[in-house]
Amino acid sequence: MEVLAEERVTAAGWQDQLYDLLRAHGVTQFAYVPDAGHRVLIDRSLADPEAQSVALTTEEEGVALLAGADLGGARGVLLMQSSGAGNCINMLSLIKGGRFPFLTLISMRGDFGEGNPWQFPMGQAVQPVLEAMGVICLRAESPEEVVPTVKAALTMVFQSGMAVAVLLTQRLIGAKQF
């Protein structure tokens, strides 16, 4: 049991560092569909009086919310699971056509250790589909990779105006057991 407790501390550690990094780079808008892989980020954004957290009914609403945040001078991030990426594909034309900066953190399913066959189709399609829509995909496979990868994404998004997805892989977040 002690090993499991240590693993939880490590997992929470990178997620807390990630939240602090986002806030240090001026991210104040957190759009999300509830997801256990983003629980720490969601909970911290809800508790932060200087952040706006918006629970979405579908992930594509987050694309529009981030475009609106940019128009209002704010920075935002869309938190979603890989299964929700498919819901965003058509709406990503707004980001591409309007040249809005776009940052999404995607908790991956359908890869390393996945036990649910329904997660594989979209999990395997996320990166090629997003790239086809002009979204640059970066991957974080270990806790040590999260902060530098997201820091690079923040530069790409908010200094260069690019659309970037950071894929938080199942090697990092763990596979759900069924």
Buried (B, 14 or more C-beta within 10 A) or exposed (E): EEEEEEEEEEBEEBBEBBBEBBBEBEBBBBBBBEBEBBBBBBEBBEEBEEBBBBEBEEBBBBBBBBBEBBEEEBBBBBBBBBBBBBBBBEBBEBBEEEEBBBBBBBBBBBBBEBEBEEBEEBBBBBBEBBEEBBBBBBBBBEBEBBBEBBBBBBEBBBEEEBBBBBBBBBBBBBBBEE
